[in-house]
Amino acid sequence: MRELTSASSPVEWRIDTASGARLVTLRDEGGLSFRSVCGGAGEAVVVAANRHRADGGDDTLYLTVGPDGVEEITVEHEGVNPALYTGPDGNPWVRMSVLQDGVDHEPDTLLPLRGRGRWEQPPRTSAFAGDFVGWIGDRAFWHLDDVFDERRPSRVQAADLESGAGGPRWRVRRPVRLPLPQSQYAVVCTDGAQLAVLALDADPAGPATLRILTPDTLAVERERPVLRDPEEAFLLLAEAHSDGSALLYSVADDGRVSAVRLDGTGARSTAPAGVLPDGPFAVWPVHGPGHHALRFTTEHTNGLLVLDGATPVALWAGAPDRYRDSVTGRETRLGADWGLPVLVGAAASGRSHALLLRPEDDRTRLAVLFG
């Protein structure tokens, strides 16, 4: 298989430093459409984006961006619609749709960004969707729930990375349907031996259940009921342990955030963990090494709350022409032509997080904000 190659033409970029935050702005006159982002233990993140060509087509680019600027730009040859995830070696890998005769066809493929020479052919899997959860040994997991139909069970899919005479290969297992109600969040337990999912009734006053799954059969091995707060609009799973203890974050209708800890019996204790700028429309977790983070949108803004347990580390939110961290007072001015900046992605960057921003009405630019 072909290795990634350098882009034939560079993407313009520049660095701005303001109040302790570093901003790397990417610009291309053809236009840049954000697809995915992946971080890791280091400071740099990899951004997948489509660059639009004059002939109407797109090039899929991977931009390695650190606090000191763009380190590398490579071009994808094997597929389209990339979704980055952390591979077994800790580096970014990608799931994408295979191209056949220049046309996007199923099935999907799973590949590393580098070191593809040892793969004879793109390993093709049955098409599957969902969010990457993590690894247990050489087995990777994805989780999917149907946000449009709460009557459909959530699914978990596993894929085994195996060694063969012709090089590495994938053995993709059939998706396993989990018991209702749907489980909206899934994590690998901190001991790295089991999975955990949080099942939530569609009615906010309904029950919630923490389920511990075996990695081999994805059967439910242990369940813990989770008490709900009557004012709770969102309940999100941050981390779990195989004994059923866990850390969750609860967000009320008015934006109040609480850290919720469960012990091994399911007993719940809470502590205040900050307040969002106003009532949230949507909240979802951003997983990665180091601190936890909650990405949110409200009627007036969007942003990222970074947490160390119950302690807010940063609360980034957008305002016209700027992005501001109300915890530390850091503020990044972007310019009046940005309008209200849109947070399109976030990823762990070292022990902090990198935020991917684009202007409100301009698709020629992206910016990576390192907190």
JOLIN-V978257 format. One record per backbone hydrogen bond with DSSP energy under -1.0 kcal/mol. CO is the residue of the C=O (numbers start at 1). NH is the residue of the N-H. Records with the same first field share a line. If there is no record, write none. Layout:
# JOLIN-V978257
CO=NH + NH
This chain:
# JOLIN-V978257
5=75
12=27
14=25
16=23
18=21
21=18
22=370
23=16
24=368
25=14
26=366
27=12
28=31
31=52
33=50
36=48
38=46
40=350
42=350
45=65
46=38
47=63
48=35 + 36
49=61
50=33
51=59
53=56
57=53
59=51
60=76
61=49
62=74
63=47
64=71 + 72
65=45
66=69
69=66
72=64
73=7
74=62
78=99
80=97
83=95
85=93
87=90
91=87
92=113
93=85
94=111
95=83
96=109
97=80
98=105
100=103
103=100
107=98
108=125
109=96
111=94
116=119
131=143
134=141
136=139
138=161
139=136
140=159
141=133
142=157
143=131
144=155
149=152
154=178
155=144
156=176
157=142
158=173
159=140
160=171
162=169
164=167
169=162
171=160
176=156
182=200
185=198
187=196
189=192
194=189
195=213
196=187
197=211
198=184
199=209
203=206
207=201
208=226
209=199
210=224
211=197
212=221 + 222
213=195
214=218
219=214
222=212
224=210
229=232
231=253
234=251
236=249
239=247
240=190
241=244
245=241
246=262
247=238 + 239
248=260
249=236
250=258
251=233 + 234
252=255
255=276
256=252
257=273
258=250
259=271
260=248
261=269
262=246
263=266
267=263
269=261
271=259
274=257
282=297
284=295
292=307
293=286
294=305
295=284
296=303
297=281 + 282
301=298
302=318
303=296
304=316
305=294
306=313 + 314
307=292
308=311
311=308
314=306
315=326
316=304
317=324
319=322
321=334 + 335
322=319
323=332
324=317
325=329
330=325
332=323
335=338
336=339
338=360
339=321
342=358
345=356
347=354
349=352
351=291
352=349
353=371
354=347
355=369
356=344 + 345
357=367
358=342
363=32
364=28
366=26
367=357
368=24
369=355
370=22
